């Protein structure tokens, strides 16, 4: 997959950079020169090449105070992290903390709030399942009946539960479906209910 490089540009130098026909060569030289000792200054500028790494790795850098510095390797591509996703950002930070000898965890109050939300959603979802007419909504024929239900599982802002019903019209004794209750983001207000067959 090749290599990637992080370059820090000091914006006060942009007017100088745009007039410098050799700037590309200077960046290239700095990329070739960067090493384990840290960032390499681009010749004639405060701007720097911070680090270079194999593209399989997700490197974390800090930029501010007219400087930049590599913090460390946060993840490998094989972990399948998507940095547009907040949960994956947290996974990367946990990886980085672990490599530095620390652990990262949510604040207890936040964990408690999330558990309370899941408990509320589970109770609401259970009530919705008991009220949902599986016959009128075309899920089961009138001769069928629900034989077994699974446990509620959280999936983002949805609560899911598998259930099985009998259908004497077909040879298969049990047919599996999933009851889905979708909630408004971060709340226990119901958005919709439906069944995946």
C-alpha positions as CSV (number, residue, x, y, z in Angstrom):
1,X,0.0,0.0,0.0
2,X,3.0,2.3,0.1
3,X,3.9,5.0,2.6
4,X,2.2,8.2,3.9
5,X,3.7,11.4,5.2
6,X,2.4,14.1,7.5
7,X,3.5,17.7,6.7
8,X,2.9,20.7,8.9
9,X,2.6,24.0,7.1
10,X,3.0,27.3,9.0
11,X,0.3,29.5,7.4
12,X,2.3,32.6,7.9
13,X,4.7,31.3,5.3
14,X,2.1,30.6,2.6
15,X,2.9,33.9,0.8
16,X,6.5,32.8,0.6
17,X,5.6,29.2,-0.4
18,X,3.5,30.2,-3.3
19,X,6.4,32.1,-4.8
20,X,8.9,29.4,-4.2
21,X,9.3,27.1,-7.4
22,X,11.7,24.8,-5.4
23,X,9.2,24.2,-2.5
24,X,8.2,20.7,-3.8
25,X,11.9,19.7,-4.0
26,X,12.4,21.0,-0.4
27,X,9.5,18.9,0.9
28,X,10.8,15.9,-0.9
29,X,14.2,16.3,0.6
30,X,12.7,16.7,4.1
31,X,10.6,13.5,3.6
32,X,13.8,11.6,2.7
33,X,15.5,13.1,5.7
34,X,12.9,12.6,8.4
35,X,13.8,9.9,11.0
36,X,13.3,8.6,14.5
37,X,14.5,11.9,16.0
38,X,11.3,13.7,15.1
39,X,10.2,16.3,12.6
40,X,12.5,17.7,9.9
41,X,12.4,21.4,9.1
42,X,11.7,22.2,5.4
43,X,14.7,24.2,4.2
44,X,14.2,27.9,4.6
45,X,10.9,27.5,6.5
46,X,9.4,26.9,9.9
47,X,7.1,24.3,8.2
48,X,8.1,20.7,8.8
49,X,7.7,17.1,7.7
50,X,6.5,15.5,10.9
51,X,6.7,11.8,10.1
52,X,6.5,9.2,7.5
53,X,5.0,5.7,7.9
54,X,3.7,2.6,6.1
55,X,0.1,3.1,5.0
56,X,-1.1,0.1,6.9
57,X,-0.7,2.1,10.2
58,X,-3.0,4.9,11.5
59,X,-0.6,7.5,13.0
60,X,-1.8,10.1,15.5
61,X,-0.2,13.6,15.4
62,X,-0.9,16.7,17.5
63,X,-0.8,20.1,15.8
64,X,-0.9,23.5,17.7
65,X,1.3,26.2,19.1
66,X,3.1,26.6,15.8
67,X,4.4,23.1,15.9
68,X,3.4,19.5,15.3
69,X,4.5,16.2,16.8
70,X,3.8,12.5,16.3
71,X,2.1,10.9,19.3
72,X,2.1,7.3,18.2
73,X,0.6,4.5,16.2
74,X,-3.1,4.2,16.9
75,X,-4.2,1.3,14.8
76,X,-3.5,-1.1,11.9
77,X,-5.6,-1.1,8.8
78,X,-6.6,-4.7,9.5
79,X,-8.7,-3.5,12.4
80,X,-11.0,-1.9,9.9
81,X,-11.4,1.4,11.7
82,X,-13.3,4.3,10.0
83,X,-12.2,7.6,11.4
84,X,-15.5,9.2,10.4
85,X,-17.1,7.0,13.0
86,X,-16.9,8.2,16.7
87,X,-16.8,4.6,18.0
88,X,-13.8,3.8,15.9
89,X,-12.1,7.1,17.0
90,X,-12.5,5.9,20.6
91,X,-11.0,2.4,19.7
92,X,-8.0,4.2,18.1
93,X,-7.5,6.3,21.3
94,X,-7.8,3.1,23.5
95,X,-5.1,1.4,21.3
96,X,-2.8,4.4,21.6
97,X,-3.3,4.7,25.4
98,X,-2.6,1.0,25.8
99,X,0.6,1.3,23.9
100,X,1.6,4.1,26.2
101,X,0.9,2.0,29.2
102,X,-2.5,3.5,30.1
103,X,-6.2,2.4,29.8
104,X,-9.1,4.5,28.6
105,X,-12.6,4.1,29.8
106,X,-15.9,6.1,29.9
107,X,-16.8,8.2,32.9
108,X,-19.0,6.2,35.3
109,X,-21.8,8.7,35.1
110,X,-21.9,8.3,31.3
111,X,-21.9,4.5,31.6
112,X,-24.8,4.7,34.0
113,X,-26.8,7.0,31.7
114,X,-26.2,4.7,28.8
115,X,-27.3,1.6,30.8
116,X,-30.4,3.4,32.0
117,X,-31.2,4.3,28.4
118,X,-30.8,0.7,27.2
119,X,-33.0,-0.5,30.1
120,X,-35.7,2.0,29.2
121,X,-35.6,1.1,25.5
122,X,-35.7,-2.6,26.3
123,X,-38.9,-2.1,28.4
124,X,-40.5,0.1,25.7
125,X,-39.5,-2.4,22.9
126,X,-41.0,-5.3,24.9
127,X,-44.3,-3.4,25.2
128,X,-44.3,-2.5,21.5
129,X,-43.8,-6.2,20.6
130,X,-46.7,-7.2,22.8
131,X,-48.9,-4.6,21.1
132,X,-47.7,-5.2,17.5
133,X,-50.3,-7.2,15.5
134,X,-48.2,-9.7,13.6
135,X,-51.3,-10.9,11.7
136,X,-52.7,-7.5,10.5
137,X,-49.3,-6.4,9.5
138,X,-48.8,-9.4,7.3
139,X,-46.0,-11.0,9.2
140,X,-47.7,-14.3,10.0
141,X,-50.7,-16.1,8.6
142,X,-53.7,-16.5,10.8
143,X,-52.9,-20.2,11.5
144,X,-49.5,-19.4,12.9
145,X,-48.4,-18.6,16.5
146,X,-45.2,-17.3,18.1
147,X,-43.4,-20.2,19.7
148,X,-40.2,-18.6,21.1
149,X,-38.5,-15.2,21.5
150,X,-34.9,-14.3,22.0
151,X,-33.3,-11.5,24.1
152,X,-33.3,-7.8,23.2
153,X,-30.0,-6.6,21.6
154,X,-28.9,-3.0,21.2
155,X,-27.7,-1.9,17.8
156,X,-27.0,1.8,17.7
157,X,-30.4,3.5,18.2
158,X,-32.3,0.3,17.6
159,X,-33.4,-2.6,19.8
160,X,-33.7,-6.0,18.0
161,X,-35.2,-9.2,19.1
162,X,-35.5,-12.5,17.2
163,X,-38.6,-14.5,17.4
164,X,-39.8,-17.8,15.9
165,X,-43.3,-18.8,14.7
166,X,-45.0,-21.9,13.5
167,X,-46.6,-22.1,10.1
168,X,-48.6,-25.3,9.5
169,X,-49.0,-24.4,5.8
170,X,-45.2,-25.0,5.1
171,X,-42.9,-27.8,5.9
172,X,-40.5,-25.7,8.0
173,X,-41.8,-25.9,11.6
174,X,-40.2,-22.7,12.8
175,X,-39.7,-19.5,10.9
176,X,-37.3,-16.8,12.3
177,X,-38.1,-13.1,12.2
178,X,-36.5,-10.0,13.8
179,X,-38.6,-7.4,15.6
180,X,-37.0,-4.0,15.2
181,X,-37.8,-0.9,17.3
182,X,-36.0,2.2,16.1
183,X,-35.6,5.2,18.5
184,X,-34.8,8.8,18.0
185,X,-31.0,9.4,18.5
186,X,-30.0,9.3,22.1
187,X,-33.5,9.1,23.5
188,X,-36.3,6.6,24.3
189,X,-38.8,8.2,21.9
190,X,-39.9,5.7,19.3
191,X,-39.2,6.4,15.6
192,X,-40.7,3.3,14.1
193,X,-41.3,-0.4,14.6
194,X,-41.1,-3.1,11.9
195,X,-40.3,-6.8,11.4
196,X,-37.5,-8.2,9.3
197,X,-38.5,-11.5,7.8
